[in-house]
Amino acid sequence: MIRCIVVDDEPWALALLSDYIKKVPFLELVFATENAIEALQRLPQEKVDLVFLDIQMPEITGLQFMKIISGKVRVILTTAYSEYALDGYEHNVIDYLLKPISFDRFYIAASKAKDLLDTPVVQQAPVVPQAIVATGNALPDFIFVKTDSRIVKILLSEIRYIEGLKDYIAIHTLSEKIITLESLKVIEEGLPKPRFLRVHKSYIVSLEHIDSIERSRIFIRDVVIPIGDTYKDQFFGAIEGKNFG
């Protein structure tokens, strides 16, 4: 069951979307409100999977709302203004419903949400060019990862550590942080060992960028990364006698 809220300052739209939610067997309405600030206050107290969110609202806009919740809840945008569609997709929304919203179009969006929430992370292996694969012996010194709008090439030598978050991962390089929907497990499988090691359920580190290790903590620049109990033997075994210089 997908737990939903509706945030829309137009009473008729609020009532319509609430009614639509009640008609769909796999959706559950948690609450509906015309006040975006009230929704932000209630969200941490409720288990919510999906927000039907209006873009044009008086106190804060839907786009500002999405920035505040920062990807913690998936969003379907609703609006009477088609020019906002591109902005919405740049925020990785599930779908964009143009008012007036018909039930069949609503159901399509809800079904898309169900598919995504049933499989929250798309398990895609890092893309390796065929020319690299064909050589057989040499491992590539880079990976490709998919971001919201493009595929990015990342040199392995630039990766300091990789952090697993709730619905995505962050690849921390020497110069930037790259966000991708790849899973930590899939990224781990595409990285050479022992150059990169899983040290925690939420972290993979590059051995060459480790500054120091103290007990169960790894220091990379000003970042402290814990070493999980499950990974201690593998990690310390791999670095024994390793030259980090």
N, C-alpha and C positions, 0 to 999 in steps of 0.2 A: 504494500500500500504506500503510495506517494503522498506525503503530508504537505499540503499546500497552504499558502496565504495569498490574498489578493490585496494589492495596494493601488488604489485609484481614487482620485479626488472627485470623480463624477459618480454620483449615486446610482444612476441608471447602469453604468458600466460595472460598478461594484456588484450590483444585484444580478446582472446578467452573467458575469463570470462565476459568481458564487453558485448560481443555479446550474450552470454548465458543469462545474466541478462535481456537484452532487449527483449528476446524471452519469458520470463515468465511473465504472466499478473499481478501477485501480487508483482513483484519486480520493483523498480525504481533505475536507476543508477544516483547517485549524482555526483560522480567523480571517476576517476581511475588515479593512479599515480605509477610510478616506485620508488618514493622517500618516504621512510617511515617517515622521518622527516617532509616533506611537509604535509603528511597525519595527523600527530600529531598536526601540526600548524592549519590545516583547520578544524579538528574535532570539536573544541569548537564553530566554527562559523556556522556549518551546523547541521541540524537535521538529524542524522544518526542512524539507527536501527541495522544495520548489516555490518560487515566487512568481506570480503573475503581476507584472510591474508596469505601471503607466510611466511614460517618459516625462510628460508635461504636468508638473505638480507645483503648487505655490511655494511651500517652504524649501524643499530640496527637489531637484530633478531626479528622474530615474537613473540617469547616468551618474550623478553624484551618489545616489543610494548604492549603486553597484560598486563604486570605488570604496565606500565605507565598509560594506560587507566583504569586500576583497576575495570573492570567489568561494566563500564558505557555504553559500547556498546557490543552487542553479537558478537561472532566470529565464522566463519567457516575457518578452517586452510586448506591451500593448499601447497603441497610440493612433491618433487620427492623422499623423503627419508622416508620410512615407520618406521624407528626406532624412529622417533619423535612423533609417535602417542600417546604413553603413556603420554609424557610431556604435550601434548595438552589437553588430557582429564582431567589431573590433574588441568588444568586451567578452567575447566567447559565450554569447547567449545561445540558448537552445533553439529558439525560434522567435519570429517577429510577427505579431498579429496586428493587422491594420483594421481599425474600427470603421464601420460597424462589423463586429465579428460574428460570423455564422457558426453554428454548432459543428458542422462538418470540418471547417477549417480549424476550429478549436480542438477537435478530436485528433486531427492529424498532428498538431503541435504536442498534445498530451501524449500521444503514442511515441513520438520522437523522444520526449522526456523519459518515458518508461524504458525505452531501449537504452538510452544513455545511462540512466541511473541503475539499471540492472547490471550494466557493465561499465562502471564509472571510468575506468582507464582503458583506452584503446591500446591493446598489446601490439605495438609495432616495433619490430627490431630496427636498430639503427641502420640507415641505408648505406651500403658499401658499394661503390662503383664496380661494375662488372670487370673493368680492366684490372682492378686490384685483385679481385677474386681469381681471375684467370692466371695470374702470375704464380699462385699456389704457395710459394715459399715465404715471401716477404709479407709481414703484417702491415696494414695501413697505419700511418702515423696520425690519423685523424678519424673522426666520426661525423656523421650527419645526423642532426636531430630536427624534428618538426616543431616549430613554434606556432603561434596562432595564425600567422599570415605567410610564413615562408619556411624553407628548409635551410638550416644554418650549418656550415662546415666549422668544426671545432678541432683545432690541433690538440693532440693528446698532451703535448708538452705545456700547453696553456692551462690545462685543467688542474685546479688545486684540490677541490673536493666537490662531491655531489651530495645534495641534501634531499631526502624524501619528505615531502609535505603531504597534506591530506589528499588532494586530488591531482597533484602534479609534482614534478621534481624541479629543483633549481641547480643548475650547473654553475659553480663558481669558478671563473677563470681568473687569470692575472689582471684582466682589464674590465670584466663585466659579469653580470649574473644573467644567465639565460634560462628562461622558463619553458618547460616542455611537458606534454601530457604522457610522455613515455613513462613506463613503470621503472622503479629502481632495479628490479630483478632483470628486466630486459636490457637496460643500460649496462648492468654488471656483466651480463653474458657477452656483451659486445666489446668489453675492455680487456686488454692483455693483463694476465697475472704473472708474477706478483707485482707488476708495476702499479696496478690499482687493486686495492683490497677493500672488501666490505668489513667495517669495524664495528658496526652497530646496525640495528634494523633500519635506521634512518640515514646512515652515512656510508659513503664510499670515499676513500682518500687516495691521493696520489703520493706514493712513497717519496718521490723526488722533491716534493714541496713541504714535507714535514720539517719543522724547525726543531722541535724537541718532543720528548715523551716523558711524562711524569705519572707514575703509577698507572691509573686507568684513564689517562687523559692525553690527547694529542694536541699539540700546539702548531697551528699553521697561521703565520702572521699573528693577528690579534684575535683569532678564532680558536675556541677551545672545543674539541670534539671528544665525546665520551667513547670509550671502548666497551662494548657490551660483553657480558660474561660469555655469551655463546661464541663470540668471535676472538676471544683473547688468545687461546692456544694457536689458532691459525695465524693470527697477526704476528705475535711474538716469534713464532716459528719461522715466519717468512722474513722477518727483519734481522734475525740472528746472523751476525757477521756481514750485514748489508752495508755498503758504503753509500751514505746519503750525500756526500760532498759533490 
